[in-house]
Amino acid sequence: MLKDFRPVLGILLRFIIMYVVLLFAYQMYLNSFAGSGLDPLSRRVAGQVMHIQNALHYPTQLYDDVKREQVWFYVQKQYTSRMVEGCNAVSVMILFVAFVFAFFKGAKTFVFVVAGLIILYIMNLLRIVGLNIVVIDYKEYSKATHDFIFPAVIYGTVVTLWLVWIKFFALKNENS
């Protein structure tokens, strides 16, 4: 009976191990910057968001709040939102990577993970830009977009990538 569950248990074990290892590594990274303000990756995301918003004619500046480990977006002469560690989407990316590696299929796994991470990174930048634009132009919708719409966008992208991975790569040989 246990033999019937062996493939599923293998996938589950690979997912858990990969997730825990990546989460532990990320937490070590965050701990190395504790007390020095926002971590460099989150700061880089904030800087790229600022450049995109400036290109879209939403004049943006960043203001560091080292004590609270955040960066404020100052857009069109008002504080619109703040960038904290959770806004960099790394936790979502870790979940994505762990799932894809759970269905490991050789070298194409690495290619798909890199492509997926690039897509998720870009989607996250656009998500933050979109939120700041909503706060500036449609303030009455800012809570709903922050709490529901934009999380659905980033998690929807992850689920879509997972479905592509399973349908076209991970289970392709089994369907042939």
DAHUHU-V504383 format. One record per residue. N is the residue number from 1. RES is the residue in three letters. PSI is psi in degrees with one decimal (NA if undefined). D_CENTER is the distance of its C-alpha to the mean C-alpha in Angstrom with 2 decimals. Layout:
N | RES | PSI | D_CENTER
N | RES | PSI | D_CENTER
//
This chain:
1 | MET | -40.9 | 38.76
2 | LEU | -27.8 | 36.06
3 | LYS | -31.6 | 36.15
4 | ASP | -31.0 | 34.85
5 | PHE | -4.6 | 31.64
6 | ARG | -47.0 | 31.19
7 | PRO | -41.2 | 28.67
8 | VAL | -42.3 | 26.51
9 | LEU | -36.7 | 26.85
10 | GLY | -44.7 | 25.92
11 | ILE | -46.0 | 22.67
12 | LEU | -42.3 | 21.93
13 | LEU | -43.8 | 22.98
14 | ARG | -42.7 | 20.87
15 | PHE | -49.7 | 17.73
16 | ILE | -45.4 | 18.71
17 | ILE | -47.5 | 19.70
18 | MET | -42.7 | 16.64
19 | TYR | -47.5 | 14.36
20 | VAL | -43.2 | 16.79
21 | VAL | -47.4 | 17.24
22 | LEU | -41.1 | 13.63
23 | LEU | -41.7 | 13.23
24 | PHE | -44.9 | 16.59
25 | ALA | -41.7 | 15.88
26 | TYR | -40.0 | 12.87
27 | GLN | -37.0 | 15.21
28 | MET | -42.1 | 17.94
29 | TYR | -48.7 | 16.02
30 | LEU | -41.4 | 15.45
31 | ASN | -30.8 | 19.09
32 | SER | -15.2 | 20.35
33 | PHE | 9.1 | 19.44
34 | ALA | 133.2 | 20.63
35 | GLY | -3.9 | 23.05
36 | SER | 18.3 | 22.32
37 | GLY | -162.9 | 19.98
38 | LEU | 140.3 | 16.31
39 | ASP | 155.7 | 14.96
40 | PRO | -37.1 | 15.15
41 | LEU | -46.1 | 11.55
42 | SER | -37.8 | 10.78
43 | ARG | -38.7 | 14.17
44 | ARG | -43.1 | 13.48
45 | VAL | -45.9 | 10.65
46 | ALA | -42.4 | 13.30
47 | GLY | -40.8 | 15.95
48 | GLN | -37.6 | 14.48
49 | VAL | -43.6 | 14.01
50 | MET | -44.8 | 17.60
51 | HIS | -41.2 | 18.87
52 | ILE | -45.7 | 17.60
53 | GLN | -38.9 | 19.12
54 | ASN | -40.0 | 22.27
55 | ALA | -27.4 | 22.58
56 | LEU | 12.1 | 22.42
57 | HIS | 37.7 | 25.22
58 | TYR | 84.0 | 23.40
59 | PRO | 122.3 | 24.72
60 | THR | 139.6 | 22.17
61 | GLN | 158.4 | 22.65
62 | LEU | 140.7 | 20.68
63 | TYR | 122.7 | 22.41
64 | ASP | 137.4 | 21.64
65 | ASP | 80.8 | 22.25
66 | VAL | -43.0 | 22.49
67 | LYS | -40.9 | 24.11
68 | ARG | 7.3 | 21.31
69 | GLU | 57.2 | 18.51
70 | GLN | 163.3 | 17.13
71 | VAL | 131.6 | 17.61
72 | TRP | 138.1 | 19.16
73 | PHE | 123.3 | 18.96
74 | TYR | 101.6 | 22.61
75 | VAL | 129.2 | 22.91
76 | GLN | 49.5 | 26.38
77 | LYS | 28.6 | 28.08
78 | GLN | 149.5 | 26.14
79 | TYR | 119.3 | 23.30
80 | THR | -46.0 | 20.68
81 | SER | 176.4 | 17.68
82 | ARG | 146.8 | 16.31
83 | MET | 120.4 | 13.28
84 | VAL | 172.4 | 12.75
85 | GLU | -39.5 | 10.78
86 | GLY | -16.4 | 8.65
87 | CYS | -8.5 | 7.58
88 | ASN | -5.0 | 5.77
89 | ALA | 14.6 | 2.43
90 | VAL | -39.7 | 4.61
91 | SER | -36.4 | 6.17
92 | VAL | -40.0 | 4.45
93 | MET | -37.8 | 4.83
94 | ILE | -43.3 | 8.07
95 | LEU | -44.2 | 9.10
96 | PHE | -50.1 | 8.88
97 | VAL | -44.5 | 10.85
98 | ALA | -40.3 | 13.21
99 | PHE | -46.3 | 14.07
100 | VAL | -43.7 | 14.85
101 | PHE | -20.5 | 16.86
102 | ALA | -29.2 | 18.65
103 | PHE | 49.9 | 20.23
104 | PHE | 131.3 | 20.99
105 | LYS | 44.7 | 23.09
106 | GLY | -148.9 | 23.93
107 | ALA | -33.1 | 22.90
108 | LYS | -21.5 | 21.22
109 | THR | -45.9 | 18.57
110 | PHE | -41.2 | 17.57
111 | VAL | -45.1 | 17.79
112 | PHE | -40.4 | 15.66
113 | VAL | -46.0 | 12.88
114 | VAL | -46.8 | 13.08
115 | ALA | -42.7 | 13.29
116 | GLY | -40.3 | 10.41
117 | LEU | -37.6 | 8.09
118 | ILE | -45.2 | 9.86
119 | ILE | -46.0 | 9.50
120 | LEU | -38.2 | 5.75
121 | TYR | -46.3 | 6.11
122 | ILE | -43.7 | 9.09
123 | MET | -38.0 | 8.10
124 | ASN | -41.8 | 5.94
125 | LEU | -47.4 | 9.17
126 | LEU | -32.8 | 11.32
127 | ARG | -45.6 | 10.04
128 | ILE | -41.7 | 11.02
129 | VAL | -47.2 | 14.10
130 | GLY | -41.9 | 15.02
131 | LEU | -44.5 | 14.95
132 | ASN | -37.9 | 17.13
133 | ILE | -41.2 | 19.42
134 | VAL | -42.9 | 19.88
135 | VAL | -37.8 | 20.79
136 | ILE | -49.2 | 23.27
137 | ASP | -25.0 | 24.80
138 | TYR | 59.1 | 24.43
139 | LYS | -33.6 | 24.19
140 | GLU | -17.4 | 25.51
141 | TYR | 3.7 | 22.40
142 | SER | -40.7 | 19.89
143 | LYS | -44.9 | 19.63
144 | ALA | -40.3 | 19.24
145 | THR | -39.7 | 16.55
146 | HIS | -43.6 | 14.54
147 | ASP | -27.9 | 15.29
148 | PHE | -53.9 | 15.46
149 | ILE | -52.8 | 14.87
150 | PHE | -33.5 | 11.49
151 | PRO | -37.1 | 9.94
152 | ALA | -35.1 | 11.98
153 | VAL | -50.1 | 10.64
154 | ILE | -42.9 | 6.95
155 | TYR | -33.4 | 8.54
156 | GLY | -37.6 | 11.37
157 | THR | -42.9 | 9.71
158 | VAL | -48.0 | 8.76
159 | VAL | -41.8 | 12.35
160 | THR | -44.4 | 13.85
161 | LEU | -41.0 | 12.69
162 | TRP | -44.3 | 14.04
163 | LEU | -40.6 | 17.17
164 | VAL | -45.0 | 17.71
165 | TRP | -47.4 | 17.45
166 | ILE | -48.8 | 19.92
167 | LYS | -44.2 | 22.25
168 | PHE | -11.3 | 22.64
169 | PHE | -56.4 | 22.12
170 | ALA | -41.1 | 22.26
171 | LEU | 10.0 | 25.17
172 | LYS | -46.6 | 26.83
173 | ASN | -29.3 | 29.73
174 | GLU | -25.5 | 30.40
175 | ASN | -14.6 | 30.86
176 | SER | NA | 33.23
//
